[in-house]
């Protein structure tokens, strides 16, 4: 997949494209993306995904959106799905103030030569978010391209729920912020991932017999709610069952900032400070709590590790989509 970072860098005579932020690349996003790929195959033309390097809310809102995925992770997902090209635009003042009809003319027509455009049911674009699916369809009649508007995808988040809730990045963020990993993963279609550099910590886990890797995640990345989780860690291409604690370590009471600490079960190699570590969250084990002493904490950690060993099955599909 070829990646372009400016409109002027790409020039195609024909293409089928999907447009969106696609944060997290959840099951609803995949419906949009796969439809664009089908159109490209049907028309025998290149496939293009148009997305943004930064979330539009970073510029529009004073409260930055917590992201479900990095740009690199989204690009990896686009490439894995099979796109030929990715046009990644900086959402800056120029793009923010570009009228919707100019976006269609300049980006879609002049540079991509689109014959088919796929968007989600709620997609908006252009200055003041004036453009939508209906506007694209009108422009399609003028310029001669087809427009596919994908209906919302609904998934029940409660057993008795009728019809289900519309899958959205906003809902997934809410579920993760409450620690509801399993429901968030259902909407994502894959385990939620968190990747960061491994920093040197206080060595307390090592002293307790359970060395942990402290992940320094991006400040813009959504970190799940405080608690202890089971899942898989990926280090240098290898996967390990893992226990992850997110919290303040209240037993020792000397932390004021939330930390992400991962213990890799079965790893007996050297320290890997400075390396990238990915934690894939599969389920929540328990809430974080204060223990009366270190011995009681160690006893609980042993139970956490045993629960992970018993409930997780190591296979090649858990980290197959590296989002």
Steps between C-alpha positions, in 0.01 A plus 500: 500500500637840401443779752468866397493787747387787276235534232749628244716189536241263350343497155275215383285473190246284683447363849250364750542661840382483859505815713516525878710536814456127573633531856530149639392345167194341665247269335300793360811649344589165347161494323584837338854400410408159358226652287752735339727203431213309337422798280866523396507132405171525314612803300857373469646826629734588791363520854571804717428572866488868599564566867663756729829512686336674796146477630291801384390558860861592587448818300127554546462425871692622804468148642710263285342165418670201658603277212438130457783455251812671371554601139748216454247251634229630267737483204586141590129416506438668163789310347388170649152551355660542158491869401727614219538858624447702817464878484566629853421867539594732783179644639624859511341842454510462121311173504267618776396799287491323164138511373343159448449555128868595465604182680299301247642688204862528609561176692252252362489614139826673408739278694320168546267485201248316714246269340365374833490653849405313818421676830321421822142608564612789724804621304538878479770701327594848381477839667252503788443128426262605222567196283327166551396190310214676325734772374741235372216331313403829334862560403520146371223572253689809384846344474402144416598299807302259717446552872447222754370602843542221753223456756585494871614170647320401819625260767326421829714592800254344746346150475143630509564801281270521198652605170835589651691826513662668202869415490707818529841606620325716761316201648820293501682777685223504759517123550878506538482790745278278720729200459248301295768341282296208370216716369743751351680215323171376352441840344860531387508151351844444655667538842569858597873569469728740680857549377780700654867515586608303806631734769707414803283506809550459874590128464232415756352221288840338467546520877167323545596227253282628216705738282288741304550713190381858541339617176528869420192552286429816303320764710232509228437126514207359696618287792231266638358551847705425810507127567679173429460340157594180322611483141800463278820698471700519179874566521736481202248294304438250782174466695470424869199460729508806721352664806469878481433727794383854432494721804672672788638200693308597819663228714819709503325837465784684329360552150293797391474424129332204337753245375471211256705203626515171309630166627585254220433140602773264386751771405845442649717714273688822571340835578361680195500866597443727202333229295140525378254275680142439393238389753181345361224511762272195501314519831496683832609289796417730791499855631820640644497505879727565794641192674601496868855393416730387220442130573128535441570686176734224380237239581245689289744546210558121497125450475479757219773322305335163550167638379667627183665161441168322539279730297717610209577279205816589310441496128599696194181704469508713815750751363431430136366853451768724644293809573 
